[in-house]
Amino acid sequence: MGRIIPLGAPERHFWLTRSMARSIDVSLSEAMAEGQLSPQGYAELVTRCRQCPHVEACQQWLGSADAVNADQVPDHCLNATILNRLRR
């Protein structure tokens, strides 16, 4: 049996996921409306964030000047591949 990964608070990670997306000028609501992201995909982004061990690093990055009009989210973000793809 696999190791159980404790999940972070849903509300906290919902806002972290949205903030990471917004830092690269991605609206997850618009991505869903345009068919680039399914509701299930959105839920998976938040769930993946809830499993992440880098929450403090993400919060520090979001609070830094690097996050303002960023070209991409940091590599330590578990959703980096998907969020950076949505930016293109």
PDB file of N, CA, C and O in Angstrom:
ATOM      1  N   MET A   1       0.830  -1.173   0.000  1.00  0.00           N
ATOM      2  CA  MET A   1       0.000   0.000   0.000  1.00  0.00           C
ATOM      3  C   MET A   1       0.884   1.251   0.000  1.00  0.00           C
ATOM      4  O   MET A   1       1.924   1.268   0.659  1.00  0.00           O
ATOM      5  N   GLY A   2       0.490   2.283  -0.722  1.00  0.00           N
ATOM      6  CA  GLY A   2       1.255   3.523  -0.825  1.00  0.00           C
ATOM      7  C   GLY A   2       1.164   4.377   0.426  1.00  0.00           C
ATOM      8  O   GLY A   2       0.291   4.188   1.274  1.00  0.00           O
ATOM      9  N   ARG A   3       2.071   5.304   0.517  1.00  0.00           N
ATOM     10  CA  ARG A   3       2.106   6.229   1.646  1.00  0.00           C
ATOM     11  C   ARG A   3       0.952   7.220   1.505  1.00  0.00           C
ATOM     12  O   ARG A   3       0.687   7.711   0.407  1.00  0.00           O
ATOM     13  N   ILE A   4       0.281   7.510   2.585  1.00  0.00           N
ATOM     14  CA  ILE A   4      -0.815   8.468   2.578  1.00  0.00           C
ATOM     15  C   ILE A   4      -0.231   9.869   2.694  1.00  0.00           C
ATOM     16  O   ILE A   4       0.541  10.160   3.608  1.00  0.00           O
ATOM     17  N   ILE A   5      -0.610  10.732   1.756  1.00  0.00           N
ATOM     18  CA  ILE A   5      -0.139  12.114   1.763  1.00  0.00           C
ATOM     19  C   ILE A   5      -1.235  12.981   2.358  1.00  0.00           C
ATOM     20  O   ILE A   5      -2.340  13.045   1.820  1.00  0.00           O
ATOM     21  N   PRO A   6      -0.934  13.654   3.476  1.00  0.00           N
ATOM     22  CA  PRO A   6      -1.963  14.533   4.055  1.00  0.00           C
ATOM     23  C   PRO A   6      -2.226  15.714   3.122  1.00  0.00           C
ATOM     24  O   PRO A   6      -1.298  16.278   2.542  1.00  0.00           O
ATOM     25  N   LEU A   7      -3.478  16.073   2.986  1.00  0.00           N
ATOM     26  CA  LEU A   7      -3.862  17.175   2.107  1.00  0.00           C
ATOM     27  C   LEU A   7      -3.994  18.467   2.905  1.00  0.00           C
ATOM     28  O   LEU A   7      -4.455  18.468   4.046  1.00  0.00           O
ATOM     29  N   GLY A   8      -3.578  19.565   2.278  1.00  0.00           N
ATOM     30  CA  GLY A   8      -3.743  20.877   2.888  1.00  0.00           C
ATOM     31  C   GLY A   8      -5.186  21.334   2.794  1.00  0.00           C
ATOM     32  O   GLY A   8      -6.009  20.699   2.135  1.00  0.00           O
ATOM     33  N   ALA A   9      -5.482  22.425   3.449  1.00  0.00           N
ATOM     34  CA  ALA A   9      -6.841  22.981   3.483  1.00  0.00           C
ATOM     35  C   ALA A   9      -7.309  23.359   2.077  1.00  0.00           C
ATOM     36  O   ALA A   9      -6.593  24.061   1.363  1.00  0.00           O
ATOM     37  N   PRO A  10      -8.491  22.909   1.670  1.00  0.00           N
ATOM     38  CA  PRO A  10      -8.988  23.180   0.323  1.00  0.00           C
ATOM     39  C   PRO A  10      -9.023  24.668  -0.027  1.00  0.00           C
ATOM     40  O   PRO A  10      -8.626  25.060  -1.124  1.00  0.00           O
ATOM     41  N   GLU A  11      -9.498  25.496   0.906  1.00  0.00           N
ATOM     42  CA  GLU A  11      -9.624  26.929   0.606  1.00  0.00           C
ATOM     43  C   GLU A  11      -8.262  27.560   0.345  1.00  0.00           C
ATOM     44  O   GLU A  11      -8.093  28.330  -0.600  1.00  0.00           O
ATOM     45  N   ARG A  12      -7.305  27.229   1.182  1.00  0.00           N
ATOM     46  CA  ARG A  12      -5.950  27.782   1.035  1.00  0.00           C
ATOM     47  C   ARG A  12      -5.362  27.436  -0.331  1.00  0.00           C
ATOM     48  O   ARG A  12      -4.783  28.288  -1.005  1.00  0.00           O
ATOM     49  N   HIS A  13      -5.518  26.190  -0.722  1.00  0.00           N
ATOM     50  CA  HIS A  13      -4.914  25.734  -1.972  1.00  0.00           C
ATOM     51  C   HIS A  13      -5.712  26.169  -3.201  1.00  0.00           C
ATOM     52  O   HIS A  13      -5.149  26.319  -4.285  1.00  0.00           O
ATOM     53  N   PHE A  14      -7.003  26.370  -3.037  1.00  0.00           N
ATOM     54  CA  PHE A  14      -7.801  26.967  -4.114  1.00  0.00           C
ATOM     55  C   PHE A  14      -7.233  28.344  -4.442  1.00  0.00           C
ATOM     56  O   PHE A  14      -7.005  28.667  -5.608  1.00  0.00           O
ATOM     57  N   TRP A  15      -7.003  29.157  -3.403  1.00  0.00           N
ATOM     58  CA  TRP A  15      -6.497  30.515  -3.620  1.00  0.00           C
ATOM     59  C   TRP A  15      -5.037  30.517  -4.073  1.00  0.00           C
ATOM     60  O   TRP A  15      -4.644  31.369  -4.871  1.00  0.00           O
ATOM     61  N   LEU A  16      -4.233  29.585  -3.581  1.00  0.00           N
ATOM     62  CA  LEU A  16      -2.848  29.496  -4.056  1.00  0.00           C
ATOM     63  C   LEU A  16      -2.812  29.139  -5.545  1.00  0.00           C
ATOM     64  O   LEU A  16      -2.038  29.715  -6.311  1.00  0.00           O
ATOM     65  N   THR A  17      -3.647  28.194  -5.941  1.00  0.00           N
ATOM     66  CA  THR A  17      -3.698  27.788  -7.349  1.00  0.00           C
ATOM     67  C   THR A  17      -4.129  28.959  -8.225  1.00  0.00           C
ATOM     68  O   THR A  17      -3.514  29.229  -9.257  1.00  0.00           O
ATOM     69  N   ARG A  18      -5.180  29.648  -7.814  1.00  0.00           N
ATOM     70  CA  ARG A  18      -5.645  30.814  -8.584  1.00  0.00           C
ATOM     71  C   ARG A  18      -4.585  31.909  -8.630  1.00  0.00           C
ATOM     72  O   ARG A  18      -4.389  32.542  -9.667  1.00  0.00           O
ATOM     73  N   SER A  19      -3.903  32.133  -7.514  1.00  0.00           N
ATOM     74  CA  SER A  19      -2.878  33.177  -7.459  1.00  0.00           C
ATOM     75  C   SER A  19      -1.696  32.838  -8.350  1.00  0.00           C
ATOM     76  O   SER A  19      -1.161  33.712  -9.032  1.00  0.00           O
ATOM     77  N   MET A  20      -1.286  31.584  -8.352  1.00  0.00           N
ATOM     78  CA  MET A  20      -0.191  31.176  -9.237  1.00  0.00           C
ATOM     79  C   MET A  20      -0.591  31.406 -10.695  1.00  0.00           C
ATOM     80  O   MET A  20       0.196  31.930 -11.484  1.00  0.00           O
ATOM     81  N   ALA A  21      -1.798  31.019 -11.044  1.00  0.00           N
ATOM     82  CA  ALA A  21      -2.267  31.215 -12.418  1.00  0.00           C
ATOM     83  C   ALA A  21      -2.310  32.705 -12.755  1.00  0.00           C
ATOM     84  O   ALA A  21      -1.858  33.118 -13.822  1.00  0.00           O
ATOM     85  N   ARG A  22      -2.848  33.497 -11.852  1.00  0.00           N
ATOM     86  CA  ARG A  22      -2.972  34.937 -12.088  1.00  0.00           C
ATOM     87  C   ARG A  22      -1.611  35.613 -12.247  1.00  0.00           C
ATOM     88  O   ARG A  22      -1.487  36.594 -12.980  1.00  0.00           O
ATOM     89  N   SER A  23      -0.588  35.090 -11.559  1.00  0.00           N
ATOM     90  CA  SER A  23       0.747  35.688 -11.644  1.00  0.00           C
ATOM     91  C   SER A  23       1.288  35.648 -13.069  1.00  0.00           C
ATOM     92  O   SER A  23       2.129  36.466 -13.444  1.00  0.00           O
ATOM     93  N   ILE A  24       0.804  34.695 -13.859  1.00  0.00           N
ATOM     94  CA  ILE A  24       1.232  34.597 -15.263  1.00  0.00           C
ATOM     95  C   ILE A  24       0.098  34.985 -16.213  1.00  0.00           C
ATOM     96  O   ILE A  24       0.088  34.612 -17.386  1.00  0.00           O
ATOM     97  N   ASP A  25      -0.856  35.746 -15.668  1.00  0.00           N
ATOM     98  CA  ASP A  25      -1.966  36.279 -16.453  1.00  0.00           C
ATOM     99  C   ASP A  25      -2.864  35.193 -17.045  1.00  0.00           C
ATOM    100  O   ASP A  25      -3.325  35.303 -18.181  1.00  0.00           O
ATOM    101  N   VAL A  26      -3.103  34.148 -16.259  1.00  0.00           N
ATOM    102  CA  VAL A  26      -4.015  33.082 -16.667  1.00  0.00           C
ATOM    103  C   VAL A  26      -5.230  33.130 -15.758  1.00  0.00           C
ATOM    104  O   VAL A  26      -5.107  33.093 -14.533  1.00  0.00           O
ATOM    105  N   SER A  27      -6.408  33.212 -16.370  1.00  0.00           N
ATOM    106  CA  SER A  27      -7.662  33.117 -15.638  1.00  0.00           C
ATOM    107  C   SER A  27      -8.162  31.683 -15.796  1.00  0.00           C
ATOM    108  O   SER A  27      -8.487  31.254 -16.903  1.00  0.00           O
ATOM    109  N   LEU A  28      -8.222  30.954 -14.703  1.00  0.00           N
ATOM    110  CA  LEU A  28      -8.686  29.575 -14.783  1.00  0.00           C
ATOM    111  C   LEU A  28     -10.159  29.512 -15.188  1.00  0.00           C
ATOM    112  O   LEU A  28     -10.572  28.570 -15.864  1.00  0.00           O
ATOM    113  N   SER A  29     -10.950  30.500 -14.785  1.00  0.00           N
ATOM    114  CA  SER A  29     -12.363  30.554 -15.201  1.00  0.00           C
ATOM    115  C   SER A  29     -12.470  30.728 -16.708  1.00  0.00           C
ATOM    116  O   SER A  29     -13.282  30.067 -17.354  1.00  0.00           O
ATOM    117  N   GLU A  30     -11.651  31.621 -17.274  1.00  0.00           N
ATOM    118  CA  GLU A  30     -11.645  31.813 -18.725  1.00  0.00           C
ATOM    119  C   GLU A  30     -11.135  30.567 -19.445  1.00  0.00           C
ATOM    120  O   GLU A  30     -11.657  30.199 -20.497  1.00  0.00           O
ATOM    121  N   ALA A  31     -10.123  29.921 -18.884  1.00  0.00           N
ATOM    122  CA  ALA A  31      -9.597  28.692 -19.494  1.00  0.00           C
ATOM    123  C   ALA A  31     -10.684  27.626 -19.564  1.00  0.00           C
ATOM    124  O   ALA A  31     -10.758  26.879 -20.539  1.00  0.00           O
ATOM    125  N   MET A  32     -11.527  27.550 -18.536  1.00  0.00           N
ATOM    126  CA  MET A  32     -12.640  26.592 -18.577  1.00  0.00           C
ATOM    127  C   MET A  32     -13.671  27.017 -19.605  1.00  0.00           C
ATOM    128  O   MET A  32     -14.166  26.186 -20.367  1.00  0.00           O
ATOM    129  N   ALA A  33     -14.002  28.306 -19.636  1.00  0.00           N
ATOM    130  CA  ALA A  33     -15.004  28.800 -20.584  1.00  0.00           C
ATOM    131  C   ALA A  33     -14.558  28.575 -22.027  1.00  0.00           C
ATOM    132  O   ALA A  33     -15.387  28.354 -22.910  1.00  0.00           O
ATOM    133  N   GLU A  34     -13.251  28.632 -22.263  1.00  0.00           N
ATOM    134  CA  GLU A  34     -12.708  28.451 -23.608  1.00  0.00           C
ATOM    135  C   GLU A  34     -12.412  26.989 -23.929  1.00  0.00           C
ATOM    136  O   GLU A  34     -11.925  26.686 -25.018  1.00  0.00           O
ATOM    137  N   GLY A  35     -12.696  26.083 -22.999  1.00  0.00           N
ATOM    138  CA  GLY A  35     -12.484  24.657 -23.241  1.00  0.00           C
ATOM    139  C   GLY A  35     -11.039  24.207 -23.107  1.00  0.00           C
ATOM    140  O   GLY A  35     -10.704  23.090 -23.503  1.00  0.00           O
ATOM    141  N   GLN A  36     -10.176  25.055 -22.555  1.00  0.00           N
ATOM    142  CA  GLN A  36      -8.772  24.678 -22.368  1.00  0.00           C
ATOM    143  C   GLN A  36      -8.565  23.898 -21.078  1.00  0.00           C
ATOM    144  O   GLN A  36      -7.546  23.227 -20.911  1.00  0.00           O
ATOM    145  N   LEU A  37      -9.524  23.984 -20.170  1.00  0.00           N
ATOM    146  CA  LEU A  37      -9.440  23.326 -18.878  1.00  0.00           C
ATOM    147  C   LEU A  37     -10.833  22.864 -18.494  1.00  0.00           C
ATOM    148  O   LEU A  37     -11.787  23.641 -18.539  1.00  0.00           O
ATOM    149  N   SER A  38     -10.949  21.599 -18.118  1.00  0.00           N
ATOM    150  CA  SER A  38     -12.247  21.066 -17.699  1.00  0.00           C
ATOM    151  C   SER A  38     -12.450  21.345 -16.205  1.00  0.00           C
ATOM    152  O   SER A  38     -11.485  21.598 -15.484  1.00  0.00           O
ATOM    153  N   PRO A  39     -13.693  21.300 -15.747  1.00  0.00           N
ATOM    154  CA  PRO A  39     -13.922  21.438 -14.311  1.00  0.00           C
ATOM    155  C   PRO A  39     -13.142  20.377 -13.513  1.00  0.00           C
ATOM    156  O   PRO A  39     -12.615  20.661 -12.437  1.00  0.00           O
ATOM    157  N   GLN A  40     -13.079  19.164 -14.051  1.00  0.00           N
ATOM    158  CA  GLN A  40     -12.309  18.092 -13.402  1.00  0.00           C
ATOM    159  C   GLN A  40     -10.821  18.466 -13.369  1.00  0.00           C
ATOM    160  O   GLN A  40     -10.141  18.237 -12.369  1.00  0.00           O
ATOM    161  N   GLY A  41     -10.323  19.040 -14.465  1.00  0.00           N
ATOM    162  CA  GLY A  41      -8.932  19.478 -14.519  1.00  0.00           C
ATOM    163  C   GLY A  41      -8.636  20.553 -13.491  1.00  0.00           C
ATOM    164  O   GLY A  41      -7.575  20.552 -12.867  1.00  0.00           O
ATOM    165  N   TYR A  42      -9.575  21.469 -13.318  1.00  0.00           N
ATOM    166  CA  TYR A  42      -9.437  22.533 -12.311  1.00  0.00           C
ATOM    167  C   TYR A  42      -9.352  21.906 -10.911  1.00  0.00           C
ATOM    168  O   TYR A  42      -8.487  22.261 -10.111  1.00  0.00           O
ATOM    169  N   ALA A  43     -10.256  20.977 -10.638  1.00  0.00           N
ATOM    170  CA  ALA A  43     -10.256  20.297  -9.336  1.00  0.00           C
ATOM    171  C   ALA A  43      -8.939  19.554  -9.115  1.00  0.00           C
ATOM    172  O   ALA A  43      -8.423  19.522  -7.998  1.00  0.00           O
ATOM    173  N   GLU A  44      -8.397  18.960 -10.175  1.00  0.00           N
ATOM    174  CA  GLU A  44      -7.128  18.255 -10.064  1.00  0.00           C
ATOM    175  C   GLU A  44      -5.971  19.206  -9.763  1.00  0.00           C
ATOM    176  O   GLU A  44      -5.049  18.847  -9.031  1.00  0.00           O
ATOM    177  N   LEU A  45      -6.014  20.424 -10.326  1.00  0.00           N
ATOM    178  CA  LEU A  45      -4.984  21.418 -10.019  1.00  0.00           C
ATOM    179  C   LEU A  45      -4.982  21.725  -8.523  1.00  0.00           C
ATOM    180  O   LEU A  45      -3.928  21.752  -7.887  1.00  0.00           O
ATOM    181  N   VAL A  46      -6.166  21.953  -7.971  1.00  0.00           N
ATOM    182  CA  VAL A  46      -6.276  22.287  -6.551  1.00  0.00           C
ATOM    183  C   VAL A  46      -5.848  21.093  -5.688  1.00  0.00           C
ATOM    184  O   VAL A  46      -5.143  21.271  -4.695  1.00  0.00           O
ATOM    185  N   THR A  47      -6.262  19.902  -6.055  1.00  0.00           N
ATOM    186  CA  THR A  47      -5.893  18.709  -5.291  1.00  0.00           C
ATOM    187  C   THR A  47      -4.380  18.490  -5.336  1.00  0.00           C
ATOM    188  O   THR A  47      -3.770  18.154  -4.321  1.00  0.00           O
ATOM    189  N   ARG A  48      -3.778  18.681  -6.506  1.00  0.00           N
ATOM    190  CA  ARG A  48      -2.324  18.547  -6.628  1.00  0.00           C
ATOM    191  C   ARG A  48      -1.629  19.569  -5.733  1.00  0.00           C
ATOM    192  O   ARG A  48      -0.642  19.248  -5.072  1.00  0.00           O
ATOM    193  N   CYS A  49      -2.140  20.790  -5.713  1.00  0.00           N
ATOM    194  CA  CYS A  49      -1.590  21.835  -4.847  1.00  0.00           C
ATOM    195  C   CYS A  49      -1.721  21.420  -3.377  1.00  0.00           C
ATOM    196  O   CYS A  49      -0.818  21.667  -2.577  1.00  0.00           O
ATOM    197  N   ARG A  50      -2.823  20.804  -3.032  1.00  0.00           N
ATOM    198  CA  ARG A  50      -3.049  20.375  -1.646  1.00  0.00           C
ATOM    199  C   ARG A  50      -2.037  19.326  -1.203  1.00  0.00           C
ATOM    200  O   ARG A  50      -1.817  19.151  -0.005  1.00  0.00           O
ATOM    201  N   GLN A  51      -1.415  18.624  -2.154  1.00  0.00           N
ATOM    202  CA  GLN A  51      -0.422  17.585  -1.854  1.00  0.00           C
ATOM    203  C   GLN A  51       1.003  18.123  -1.839  1.00  0.00           C
ATOM    204  O   GLN A  51       1.933  17.395  -1.492  1.00  0.00           O
ATOM    205  N   CYS A  52       1.181  19.359  -2.204  1.00  0.00           N
ATOM    206  CA  CYS A  52       2.513  19.931  -2.423  1.00  0.00           C
ATOM    207  C   CYS A  52       3.260  20.227  -1.120  1.00  0.00           C
ATOM    208  O   CYS A  52       2.679  20.761  -0.174  1.00  0.00           O
ATOM    209  N   PRO A  53       4.554  19.877  -1.075  1.00  0.00           N
ATOM    210  CA  PRO A  53       5.363  20.185   0.104  1.00  0.00           C
ATOM    211  C   PRO A  53       6.008  21.576   0.043  1.00  0.00           C
ATOM    212  O   PRO A  53       6.740  21.957   0.956  1.00  0.00           O
ATOM    213  N   HIS A  54       5.741  22.333  -1.024  1.00  0.00           N
ATOM    214  CA  HIS A  54       6.417  23.618  -1.239  1.00  0.00           C
ATOM    215  C   HIS A  54       5.511  24.825  -1.002  1.00  0.00           C
ATOM    216  O   HIS A  54       5.732  25.880  -1.598  1.00  0.00           O
ATOM    217  N   VAL A  55       4.508  24.697  -0.155  1.00  0.00           N
ATOM    218  CA  VAL A  55       3.529  25.768   0.064  1.00  0.00           C
ATOM    219  C   VAL A  55       4.206  27.072   0.491  1.00  0.00           C
ATOM    220  O   VAL A  55       3.900  28.141  -0.037  1.00  0.00           O
ATOM    221  N   GLU A  56       5.114  26.975   1.438  1.00  0.00           N
ATOM    222  CA  GLU A  56       5.782  28.189   1.924  1.00  0.00           C
ATOM    223  C   GLU A  56       6.586  28.857   0.801  1.00  0.00           C
ATOM    224  O   GLU A  56       6.588  30.083   0.684  1.00  0.00           O
ATOM    225  N   ALA A  57       7.264  28.055  -0.019  1.00  0.00           N
ATOM    226  CA  ALA A  57       8.035  28.603  -1.140  1.00  0.00           C
ATOM    227  C   ALA A  57       7.112  29.295  -2.135  1.00  0.00           C
ATOM    228  O   ALA A  57       7.465  30.342  -2.676  1.00  0.00           O
ATOM    229  N   CYS A  58       5.950  28.733  -2.381  1.00  0.00           N
ATOM    230  CA  CYS A  58       4.994  29.355  -3.297  1.00  0.00           C
ATOM    231  C   CYS A  58       4.490  30.679  -2.722  1.00  0.00           C
ATOM    232  O   CYS A  58       4.394  31.680  -3.433  1.00  0.00           O
ATOM    233  N   GLN A  59       4.177  30.671  -1.448  1.00  0.00           N
ATOM    234  CA  GLN A  59       3.690  31.898  -0.824  1.00  0.00           C
ATOM    235  C   GLN A  59       4.760  32.988  -0.861  1.00  0.00           C
ATOM    236  O   GLN A  59       4.453  34.151  -1.124  1.00  0.00           O
ATOM    237  N   GLN A  60       6.004  32.619  -0.600  1.00  0.00           N
ATOM    238  CA  GLN A  60       7.092  33.600  -0.660  1.00  0.00           C
ATOM    239  C   GLN A  60       7.248  34.130  -2.083  1.00  0.00           C
ATOM    240  O   GLN A  60       7.422  35.333  -2.280  1.00  0.00           O
ATOM    241  N   TRP A  61       7.187  33.244  -3.074  1.00  0.00           N
ATOM    242  CA  TRP A  61       7.330  33.670  -4.468  1.00  0.00           C
ATOM    243  C   TRP A  61       6.190  34.595  -4.854  1.00  0.00           C
ATOM    244  O   TRP A  61       6.413  35.627  -5.488  1.00  0.00           O
ATOM    245  N   LEU A  62       4.965  34.233  -4.477  1.00  0.00           N
ATOM    246  CA  LEU A  62       3.801  35.062  -4.811  1.00  0.00           C
ATOM    247  C   LEU A  62       3.897  36.447  -4.185  1.00  0.00           C
ATOM    248  O   LEU A  62       3.373  37.414  -4.738  1.00  0.00           O
ATOM    249  N   GLY A  63       4.560  36.552  -3.039  1.00  0.00           N
ATOM    250  CA  GLY A  63       4.722  37.831  -2.371  1.00  0.00           C
ATOM    251  C   GLY A  63       5.927  38.630  -2.846  1.00  0.00           C
ATOM    252  O   GLY A  63       6.170  39.740  -2.372  1.00  0.00           O
ATOM    253  N   SER A  64       6.676  38.067  -3.779  1.00  0.00           N
ATOM    254  CA  SER A  64       7.885  38.741  -4.259  1.00  0.00           C
ATOM    255  C   SER A  64       7.626  39.483  -5.565  1.00  0.00           C
ATOM    256  O   SER A  64       6.599  39.295  -6.216  1.00  0.00           O
ATOM    257  N   ALA A  65       8.580  40.325  -5.925  1.00  0.00           N
ATOM    258  CA  ALA A  65       8.484  41.063  -7.189  1.00  0.00           C
ATOM    259  C   ALA A  65       8.553  40.112  -8.385  1.00  0.00           C
ATOM    260  O   ALA A  65       8.059  40.447  -9.462  1.00  0.00           O
ATOM    261  N   ASP A  66       9.156  38.940  -8.215  1.00  0.00           N
ATOM    262  CA  ASP A  66       9.274  37.971  -9.317  1.00  0.00           C
ATOM    263  C   ASP A  66       7.908  37.511  -9.828  1.00  0.00           C
ATOM    264  O   ASP A  66       7.768  37.146 -10.996  1.00  0.00           O
ATOM    265  N   ALA A  67       6.911  37.530  -8.960  1.00  0.00           N
ATOM    266  CA  ALA A  67       5.581  37.040  -9.336  1.00  0.00           C
ATOM    267  C   ALA A  67       4.761  38.060 -10.121  1.00  0.00           C
ATOM    268  O   ALA A  67       3.740  37.715 -10.715  1.00  0.00           O
ATOM    269  N   VAL A  68       5.211  39.320 -10.123  1.00  0.00           N
ATOM    270  CA  VAL A  68       4.465  40.369 -10.827  1.00  0.00           C
ATOM    271  C   VAL A  68       4.745  40.244 -12.321  1.00  0.00           C
ATOM    272  O   VAL A  68       5.881  40.397 -12.770  1.00  0.00           O
ATOM    273  N   ASN A  69       3.685  39.964 -13.082  1.00  0.00           N
ATOM    274  CA  ASN A  69       3.801  39.786 -14.540  1.00  0.00           C
ATOM    275  C   ASN A  69       4.864  38.763 -14.919  1.00  0.00           C
ATOM    276  O   ASN A  69       5.644  38.985 -15.845  1.00  0.00           O
ATOM    277  N   ALA A  70       4.895  37.651 -14.209  1.00  0.00           N
ATOM    278  CA  ALA A  70       5.870  36.592 -14.466  1.00  0.00           C
ATOM    279  C   ALA A  70       5.610  35.917 -15.809  1.00  0.00           C
ATOM    280  O   ALA A  70       4.480  35.891 -16.295  1.00  0.00           O
ATOM    281  N   ASP A  71       6.662  35.377 -16.394  1.00  0.00           N
ATOM    282  CA  ASP A  71       6.543  34.631 -17.651  1.00  0.00           C
ATOM    283  C   ASP A  71       6.090  33.196 -17.409  1.00  0.00           C
ATOM    284  O   ASP A  71       5.441  32.586 -18.260  1.00  0.00           O
ATOM    285  N   GLN A  72       6.435  32.671 -16.252  1.00  0.00           N
ATOM    286  CA  GLN A  72       6.045  31.309 -15.900  1.00  0.00           C
ATOM    287  C   GLN A  72       6.073  31.146 -14.391  1.00  0.00           C
ATOM    288  O   GLN A  72       6.737  31.903 -13.683  1.00  0.00           O
ATOM    289  N   VAL A  73       5.344  30.147 -13.906  1.00  0.00           N
ATOM    290  CA  VAL A  73       5.377  29.864 -12.477  1.00  0.00           C
ATOM    291  C   VAL A  73       6.655  29.085 -12.178  1.00  0.00           C
ATOM    292  O   VAL A  73       7.215  28.460 -13.079  1.00  0.00           O
ATOM    293  N   PRO A  74       7.124  29.110 -10.934  1.00  0.00           N
ATOM    294  CA  PRO A  74       8.372  28.418 -10.601  1.00  0.00           C
ATOM    295  C   PRO A  74       8.275  26.908 -10.807  1.00  0.00           C
ATOM    296  O   PRO A  74       7.202  26.312 -10.712  1.00  0.00           O
ATOM    297  N   ASP A  75       9.419  26.320 -11.089  1.00  0.00           N
ATOM    298  CA  ASP A  75       9.473  24.876 -11.338  1.00  0.00           C
ATOM    299  C   ASP A  75       9.030  24.047 -10.134  1.00  0.00           C
ATOM    300  O   ASP A  75       8.556  22.924 -10.304  1.00  0.00           O
ATOM    301  N   HIS A  76       9.178  24.583  -8.917  1.00  0.00           N
ATOM    302  CA  HIS A  76       8.790  23.802  -7.743  1.00  0.00           C
ATOM    303  C   HIS A  76       7.273  23.648  -7.620  1.00  0.00           C
ATOM    304  O   HIS A  76       6.806  22.813  -6.846  1.00  0.00           O
ATOM    305  N   CYS A  77       6.498  24.433  -8.364  1.00  0.00           N
ATOM    306  CA  CYS A  77       5.040  24.315  -8.344  1.00  0.00           C
ATOM    307  C   CYS A  77       4.631  23.006  -9.021  1.00  0.00           C
ATOM    308  O   CYS A  77       5.012  22.744 -10.162  1.00  0.00           O
ATOM    309  N   LEU A  78       3.866  22.200  -8.321  1.00  0.00           N
ATOM    310  CA  LEU A  78       3.431  20.922  -8.899  1.00  0.00           C
ATOM    311  C   LEU A  78       2.516  21.109 -10.108  1.00  0.00           C
ATOM    312  O   LEU A  78       2.328  20.175 -10.887  1.00  0.00           O
ATOM    313  N   ASN A  79       1.949  22.300 -10.272  1.00  0.00           N
ATOM    314  CA  ASN A  79       1.077  22.591 -11.409  1.00  0.00           C
ATOM    315  C   ASN A  79       1.782  23.399 -12.495  1.00  0.00           C
ATOM    316  O   ASN A  79       1.134  23.874 -13.429  1.00  0.00           O
ATOM    317  N   ALA A  80       3.090  23.560 -12.384  1.00  0.00           N
ATOM    318  CA  ALA A  80       3.834  24.425 -13.316  1.00  0.00           C
ATOM    319  C   ALA A  80       3.611  24.043 -14.778  1.00  0.00           C
ATOM    320  O   ALA A  80       3.357  24.917 -15.607  1.00  0.00           O
ATOM    321  N   THR A  81       3.699  22.787 -15.101  1.00  0.00           N
ATOM    322  CA  THR A  81       3.559  22.359 -16.498  1.00  0.00           C
ATOM    323  C   THR A  81       2.206  22.770 -17.060  1.00  0.00           C
ATOM    324  O   THR A  81       2.132  23.318 -18.160  1.00  0.00           O
ATOM    325  N   ILE A  82       1.150  22.514 -16.328  1.00  0.00           N
ATOM    326  CA  ILE A  82      -0.201  22.818 -16.804  1.00  0.00           C
ATOM    327  C   ILE A  82      -0.431  24.332 -16.851  1.00  0.00           C
ATOM    328  O   ILE A  82      -0.932  24.852 -17.848  1.00  0.00           O
ATOM    329  N   LEU A  83      -0.067  25.036 -15.782  1.00  0.00           N
ATOM    330  CA  LEU A  83      -0.298  26.482 -15.752  1.00  0.00           C
ATOM    331  C   LEU A  83       0.514  27.183 -16.836  1.00  0.00           C
ATOM    332  O   LEU A  83       0.004  28.078 -17.510  1.00  0.00           O
ATOM    333  N   ASN A  84       1.765  26.787 -17.009  1.00  0.00           N
ATOM    334  CA  ASN A  84       2.592  27.416 -18.051  1.00  0.00           C
ATOM    335  C   ASN A  84       2.063  27.103 -19.447  1.00  0.00           C
ATOM    336  O   ASN A  84       2.179  27.932 -20.350  1.00  0.00           O
ATOM    337  N   ARG A  85       1.488  25.927 -19.635  1.00  0.00           N
ATOM    338  CA  ARG A  85       0.880  25.580 -20.931  1.00  0.00           C
ATOM    339  C   ARG A  85      -0.352  26.442 -21.187  1.00  0.00           C
ATOM    340  O   ARG A  85      -0.587  26.874 -22.316  1.00  0.00           O
ATOM    341  N   LEU A  86      -1.134  26.693 -20.148  1.00  0.00           N
ATOM    342  CA  LEU A  86      -2.327  27.529 -20.304  1.00  0.00           C
ATOM    343  C   LEU A  86      -1.966  28.978 -20.669  1.00  0.00           C
ATOM    344  O   LEU A  86      -2.759  29.680 -21.297  1.00  0.00           O
ATOM    345  N   ARG A  87      -0.798  29.405 -20.281  1.00  0.00           N
ATOM    346  CA  ARG A  87      -0.373  30.779 -20.587  1.00  0.00           C
ATOM    347  C   ARG A  87      -0.135  30.959 -22.086  1.00  0.00           C
ATOM    348  O   ARG A  87      -0.331  32.053 -22.616  1.00  0.00           O
ATOM    349  N   ARG A  88       0.275  29.922 -22.756  1.00  0.00           N
ATOM    350  CA  ARG A  88       0.630  30.031 -24.184  1.00  0.00           C
ATOM    351  C   ARG A  88      -0.565  30.077 -25.062  1.00  0.00           C
ATOM    352  O   ARG A  88      -0.432  30.168 -26.283  1.00  0.00           O
TER     353      ARG A  88
END
